Amino acid sequence: MNILAIESSCDETACAIVKDGIECLSNVVASSKDFHEKTGGVVPEVAARKQMEFIVPVLNEVLQGDRSGKNIDAIAVTTGPGLAGSLLVGIYAAKTLSFMWNKPIVPVNHLVGHIYANFIKKIDMNEIQPFLPEFPAVALLVSGGHTDLIYIKNHGEYVYLGGTLDDAAGEAFDKTARLLGISKYLGGVLLSKKASECENNLLKGRLPRPMINEDNYDFSFSGLKTAVKRMVEMENPPVDTVACEFENAVVDVLVYKTMRAVNKYNARTLLLGGGVSANNQLRNRILLESKKRGISCFIPPVSLCTDNAVYIGSAAFFNYTEKNIDEINANPSLGIMDKF
């Protein structure tokens, strides 16, 4: 089954063709990131205008001349969460193609999509990943806007374990990068790079590990950001050292609570998803702890950690919920447990 997937929840315009939920046949992403760097954040109106500008060229490139949709069996589209204007561009494009081609349309929750980046076949050193994730599984979804732990019994059967009570992990990275003068916009990656330059963390253990000992699966990172601000104002330590200690603190909490959930729910598989899953320290620590416990661990390639349509197509295949065109609407505040 070939699914044409469209993702336009924020500032990326992405389309892909995914076969049977596991094989990427075509993938194109256009970003308006450069425009938002000038303003220090995403401007919704600008993002929506760029989506309108990019959507047709991106679709044309993915379809490679197949204007009739003869090789497409269904169309998947992100309906939330995200920016209302951006979401609508993708939804209207999907509805138009569905009507023109007489193809079914499948709504996809963007958050669930992140998890399904782990179901795409990975090709590394000429070897194709030999198996798919098994259930039950625990998924850590960690991005700029979300930090959630999910227990997955099977496709479409999710139990929400806990999530952030304030800042998401990615948001905390970006805000701390701005505070440290590393970058005004999406500085989390640059903060991690700066942290890797620290050869001796003289601040080890100085920053709090928020809620790490709480008997739940919730997170809180706003206080950690405040602790960094106070430390910088009072002591003015080297930026690379602060960045290193901050990253350690976030990863310590994420890994500890995730592995506790894995143990409690006897998960056979651990899944990582979201933009922050590209963080090298988090990836390495999660892999190490999974190996200690003898469980399978799936982490998407870095190219599938950020917003793209490939995982939207995979999620649509494994959670196929065909809807009438009139039932497909944008839901900017859609939660991971919300029903369409």
Summary of the structure (lengths in Angstrom):
residues: 340
radius of gyration: 20.1
end to end distance: 22.7
largest distance: 64.9
contacts: 1201
relative contact order: 0.18
helix: 43%
strand: 21%
